[in-house]
Amino acid sequence: MIIYMSRICITNRHLVAGDFLSWVEQVTSREIWALILREKDLTPEAYGDLALAVRRICRRQGRLCIYHYFVEAALAQKAEALHLPLPVLRRQPQAVRQQFRILGASCHSAAEAREAQQLGATYLTLSPIFRTACKPGVPALGLTALRQVKQAVTIPVYALGGVTESNEPDCLAAGAAGVAMMSAYAACGRLR
């Protein structure tokens, strides 16, 4: 049985056909736990404006809005959740990291996962589990690596990279707390 509430949707407005906020309305009506607003190409001001609109939608839908990369916007808007690439997390003082009830980190190995946990991450994404068109040429870590990372940390690990509805049960069986998907949600109707 698939536990749908263990899903995280990661945004990329360039993959979405039509109005992005309408898409956010649709995707947050699905059974997901959270939405990571990953729009790194925006200016900090534009990200902040978009984050406010997306956060309102997420709250209305009962979903968690996780800010991504833009620490200042997350702090200014008193976001409860932030997700950072590990190099960005490393640069954050402890006083900043402690501002967030939920703090995620992007990791690619057991060593990085342990470091993220030591830095205060409350969950992490591990990628790429499977080959993905988003990162051509990057070898997949596989389910064995997912198991190893899960054993290396005590925080939830979300499988990311090439994850689909059909291989999601394999990720959960390997110990993932859930899955994070970007491309699979771009066409909103593909997943339940």
SVG drawing of the C-alpha trace seen along z (x, -y; Angstrom):
<svg xmlns="http://www.w3.org/2000/svg" viewBox="-8 -42 39 45">
<polyline fill="none" stroke="black" stroke-width="0.4" points="0.0,0.0 1.3,-3.5 1.2,-6.1 0.3,-9.1 0.8,-11.6 4.5,-10.8 4.9,-12.7 6.6,-16.1 6.0,-18.1 8.9,-20.1 8.1,-23.0 9.6,-24.1 7.3,-26.6 9.2,-26.2 7.7,-22.7 4.2,-23.8 1.8,-24.6 -0.5,-27.5 -0.8,-29.6 1.6,-28.5 -0.7,-29.5 -3.6,-27.6 -1.3,-24.6 -0.3,-25.0 -4.0,-25.0 -4.4,-21.7 -1.3,-20.0 -2.0,-20.9 -5.4,-19.4 -3.6,-16.1 -2.5,-13.9 0.9,-15.4 2.5,-16.3 4.3,-19.4 5.3,-21.6 8.9,-22.8 8.9,-26.1 12.1,-25.6 12.3,-28.6 16.0,-29.4 16.1,-31.6 14.0,-34.3 15.3,-37.4 14.9,-37.4 12.1,-40.0 10.2,-38.0 10.7,-34.8 9.3,-36.5 6.2,-37.7 5.6,-34.3 6.2,-32.5 3.5,-34.6 1.0,-33.6 2.0,-29.9 1.9,-29.8 -1.6,-31.2 -2.7,-28.4 -0.9,-25.7 -2.5,-26.9 -5.9,-26.9 -5.3,-23.3 -3.8,-22.2 -0.4,-21.6 3.0,-22.7 4.8,-25.3 8.6,-24.7 10.7,-27.7 13.8,-26.8 17.2,-28.5 16.1,-32.0 16.9,-32.1 16.2,-35.9 12.7,-35.6 12.0,-32.6 13.2,-34.6 11.3,-37.8 8.1,-36.0 8.5,-33.8 8.2,-30.6 8.1,-27.5 9.9,-25.4 13.0,-25.8 14.9,-23.4 18.5,-24.1 21.3,-22.5 23.9,-21.2 26.5,-23.8 24.0,-26.6 23.0,-24.9 26.7,-24.8 26.9,-28.6 24.0,-29.3 24.7,-30.2 23.1,-28.0 20.8,-30.9 19.4,-31.0 19.0,-27.3 17.1,-27.2 14.4,-29.6 12.8,-26.9 10.6,-24.1 11.3,-22.0 14.7,-22.2 15.5,-20.1 18.7,-19.5 19.6,-18.0 22.1,-15.2 23.8,-12.7 25.6,-10.4 25.5,-8.9 28.3,-11.3 26.3,-14.3 23.2,-13.0 25.1,-12.6 26.5,-16.2 23.0,-17.6 21.6,-15.9 24.4,-17.3 23.7,-20.8 20.1,-20.5 18.2,-19.2 14.9,-17.6 14.6,-15.7 16.6,-15.3 16.2,-14.4 18.6,-11.9 19.1,-12.1 19.2,-10.9 17.8,-7.5 17.0,-6.6 18.2,-8.1 16.5,-11.3 16.2,-13.5 16.6,-16.5 20.2,-15.5 21.5,-13.7 24.8,-11.9 24.5,-11.8 24.6,-8.2 21.7,-6.9 22.5,-6.1 20.0,-3.3 17.9,-1.7 21.0,-0.2 22.3,-3.7 18.9,-4.8 19.0,-1.9 22.5,-2.9 21.6,-6.5 18.5,-5.6 20.6,-3.5 23.1,-6.4 20.7,-8.9 17.7,-9.1 15.8,-11.8 13.3,-11.1 14.9,-10.5 12.9,-11.3 13.8,-9.6 14.3,-12.0 15.3,-11.7 13.5,-9.6 10.8,-8.6 7.5,-7.7 4.3,-6.3 5.4,-2.8 8.8,-2.8 7.5,-4.7 6.7,-1.5 10.3,-0.3 11.6,-3.5 9.3,-3.1 10.3,0.6 14.0,-0.6 13.2,-2.7 12.4,-6.1 9.9,-8.1 8.4,-9.2 9.3,-10.5 9.9,-13.9 8.9,-14.5 9.2,-17.3 8.6,-16.2 5.8,-13.7 3.7,-16.6 4.3,-19.0 1.4,-17.4 -0.9,-17.5 -3.2,-14.7 -0.6,-12.0 -0.6,-11.1 -3.4,-10.4"/>
</svg>
